[in-house]
Amino acid sequence: MRFDTTIEFMSTRDVAIIAVCLTAASIVAIVAMIHGAGKFEWNWFYPWVIGPYIILLGIFCLPRRQTDSRAFAGCTSAMTVLVFTCWFYIGAMWFSDSSTSALVFIFAPIYLFVGGLVVWGSAWFVLSRDHRTK
């Protein structure tokens, strides 16, 4: 059995998909924070909420030399993070009447970061195994 050990450059399309999804997710998070506060007022929750998206962008896109399975796993994970970001923040800030809905800004960044890594690692593992068996 022979394994393909060539490493290709990650396509610009894959980088763009990842960057657009994670940027959109961070915008949703910022808008939700502004909506929850009623106005923009700088506090240290902004880096806490935006940090996971920046770190995930670095993990999913760097290094630029990636296999197709890793690039696809990054795209899949970025889309998943965007969906769950919308679900967490929009649900908490626009559709919840609970007085504790602002706690989403404490816990959601952790859940999104860990969940994004789990989806990325799982997808990369499954896709790389699928690629090797062909």
KOLVOSE-879421 format. One line per field, with one value per residue (C-alpha): residue in three letters; x, y, z. Coordinates in steps of 0.05 Angstrom, whole numbers, plus 5000, padded with zeros to 4 digits. Each point is the difference from the previous one (the first is absolute). Layout:
// KOLVOSE-879421
residu: [ALA  ...]
xx: [X  ...]
yy: [Y  ...]
zz: [Z  ...]
// end
This chain:
// KOLVOSE-879421
residu: [MET  ARG  PHE  ASP  THR  THR  ILE  GLU  PHE  MET  SER  THR  ARG  ASP  VAL  ALA  ILE  ILE  ALA  VAL  CYS  LEU  THR  ALA  ALA  SER  ILE  VAL  ALA  ILE  VAL  ALA  MET  ILE  HIS  GLY  ALA  GLY  LYS  PHE  GLU  TRP  ASN  TRP  PHE  TYR  PRO  TRP  VAL  ILE  GLY  PRO  TYR  ILE  ILE  LEU  LEU  GLY  ILE  PHE  CYS  LEU  PRO  ARG  ARG  GLN  THR  ASP  SER  ARG  ALA  PHE  ALA  GLY  CYS  THR  SER  ALA  MET  THR  VAL  LEU  VAL  PHE  THR  CYS  TRP  PHE  TYR  ILE  GLY  ALA  MET  TRP  PHE  SER  ASP  SER  SER  THR  SER  ALA  LEU  VAL  PHE  ILE  PHE  ALA  PRO  ILE  TYR  LEU  PHE  VAL  GLY  GLY  LEU  VAL  VAL  TRP  GLY  SER  ALA  TRP  PHE  VAL  LEU  SER  ARG  ASP  HIS  ARG  THR  LYS]
xx: [5000  5028  4984  4998  5047  4996  4978  4965  4987  4933  4958  4981  4927  5007  5035  4946  4944  5033  5015  4930  4965  5042  4996  4925  4997  5041  4955  4939  5033  5019  4931  4968  5044  4982  4926  5003  5034  4957  5061  5073  5042  5070  5011  5045  4945  5013  5069  4971  4943  5041  5063  4976  4984  5070  5032  4956  5018  5073  4990  4956  5041  5072  5046  4982  5026  4942  4968  4932  4969  5027  4976  4931  4998  5017  4944  4950  5021  4997  4929  4980  5029  4960  4935  5010  5022  4935  4961  5033  5003  4938  4959  5026  4996  4938  4955  5012  4965  5043  5039  5059  5006  5062  5038  5006  5059  5037  4988  4987  5072  5026  4947  5011  5076  5000  4942  5036  5063  4961  4963  5065  5039  4944  4989  5074  5008  4941  5018  5074  4983  4951  5053  5052  4953  4988]
yy: [5000  5067  5066  5066  5045  5062  5064  5052  5074  5016  5033  5073  4979  4958  5057  5048  4954  4992  5074  5022  4951  5018  5075  4995  4962  5053  5055  4963  4995  5074  5022  4956  5032  5070  4982  4970  5061  5050  5037  4989  5005  4970  4945  4939  4953  5020  4967  4940  4992  5014  4962  4930  5021  5028  4939  4953  5040  4988  4926  4988  5040  4994  4972  5015  4932  4955  4937  5004  4962  5050  5059  4970  4985  5074  5023  4953  5021  5074  4992  4960  5054  5053  4961  4989  5072  5024  4950  5020  5076  5015  4953  5031  5073  5004  4941  4991  5038  4969  5046  4953  4998  5044  4941  4975  5048  4963  4928  5002  5018  4939  4954  5028  4993  4929  4979  5030  4962  4935  5007  5019  4942  4950  5022  5000  4930  4972  5033  4983  4927  5000  5029  4948  4941  5019]
zz: [5000  4980  5035  4965  5038  4957  5033  4960  5012  5030  4947  5004  4997  5064  5036  4978  5024  5068  5006  4979  5047  5060  4986  4993  5066  5035  4972  5026  5069  5001  4977  5053  5054  4976  4998  5070  5028  4962  4975  4984  5062  5001  5051  5004  4978  4927  4997  5038  4950  4937  5022  4982  4929  4990  5030  4958  4937  5015  5013  4939  4950  5024  4976  4928  4977  5016  4972  4968  5058  5051  4958  4992  5075  5014  4954  5032  5070  4984  4973  5061  5046  4962  5007  5075  5010  4969  5042  5066  4993  4959  5043  5064  4981  4955  5018  5074  5056  5054  5045  4996  4924  5002  5031  4928  4993  5054  4979  4924  4981  5037  4969  4930  5005  5027  4954  4940  5016  5010  4934  4964  5029  4988  4929  4985  5029  4961  4935  5004  5014  4942  4955  5021  4987  4927]
// end
